[in-house]
Amino acid sequence: MDFVENNLDPAVEINRELMAKQIIAQSDKYQICEGCSSIVTREACICPNCHSYQFDTDLINIKMQAQILAKKVPSSVTAQDLL
């Protein structure tokens, strides 16, 4: 997998790349939120970020989204960010 340069802290960049590789390797355990495009586990009934309840479970789309998110600067605000 080829990752492009971005403005992420190197530790964050490595973590996002590792997560993407894990998601790609086990894409059957994940789904994409159709509300905010976050990748969440298949067990999630509601997206923890945007509270949407519609998900894309297509394995090819999950792998492509993981590659996109690995290259992107994080922009979601999660509940943990508000603590």
FENZIDA-V469781 format. One record per residue. N is the residue number from 1. RES is the residue in one letter. PHI is phi in whole degrees, 0 to 359 (none if undefined). PSI is psi in radians with two decimals (999 if undefined). NEAR is the number of other ideal C-beta (glycine too) atoms within 12 Angstrom. Layout:
{{N/RES/PHI/PSI/NEAR} {N/RES/PHI/PSI/NEAR}}
This chain:
{{1/M/none/2.34/19} {2/D/254/2.11/9} {3/F/254/2.37/21} {4/V/277/2.79/16} {5/E/291/2.52/10} {6/N/213/-3.03/18} {7/N/260/0.47/12} {8/L/281/2.62/21} {9/D/302/2.39/12} {10/P/306/-0.65/13} {11/A/293/-0.70/10} {12/V/292/-0.72/17} {13/E/299/-0.78/23} {14/I/296/-0.75/15} {15/N/299/-0.75/17} {16/R/294/-0.66/29} {17/E/294/-0.74/26} {18/L/295/-0.73/18} {19/M/297/-0.74/23} {20/A/299/-0.75/30} {21/K/297/-0.69/20} {22/Q/295/-0.77/21} {23/I/296/-0.74/33} {24/I/296/-0.72/27} {25/A/291/-0.51/17} {26/Q/232/0.82/18} {27/S/299/-0.37/27} {28/D/289/-0.16/16} {29/K/261/0.07/19} {30/Y/230/2.91/31} {31/Q/211/2.80/32} {32/I/254/2.26/34} {33/C/290/2.25/31} {34/E/278/-0.11/20} {35/G/274/-0.76/21} {36/C/232/0.00/24} {37/S/69/0.27/26} {38/S/288/2.68/34} {39/I/260/2.19/39} {40/V/231/2.91/35} {41/T/290/2.73/23} {42/R/299/-0.46/20} {43/E/291/-0.36/11} {44/A/293/2.25/24} {45/C/264/-0.47/15} {46/I/227/2.38/19} {47/C/296/2.25/26} {48/P/290/-0.30/23} {49/N/269/-0.82/24} {50/C/240/-0.08/22} {51/H/69/0.33/17} {52/S/288/2.75/21} {53/Y/236/0.29/15} {54/Q/246/2.33/19} {55/F/226/2.63/28} {56/D/259/2.14/26} {57/T/250/0.19/22} {58/D/292/2.15/16} {59/L/299/-0.66/21} {60/I/294/-0.76/15} {61/N/297/-0.67/23} {62/I/297/-0.78/33} {63/K/296/-0.74/26} {64/M/295/-0.73/22} {65/Q/294/-0.65/32} {66/A/298/-0.72/35} {67/Q/295/-0.72/25} {68/I/296/-0.84/24} {69/L/293/-0.51/34} {70/A/295/-0.51/31} {71/K/269/-0.19/22} {72/K/262/2.52/24} {73/V/290/2.33/17} {74/P/303/2.38/21} {75/S/226/-0.13/13} {76/S/284/2.51/22} {77/V/255/2.07/14} {78/T/257/2.93/17} {79/A/302/-0.63/12} {80/Q/296/-0.56/9} {81/D/294/-0.44/11} {82/L/273/-0.11/8} {83/L/279/999/6}}
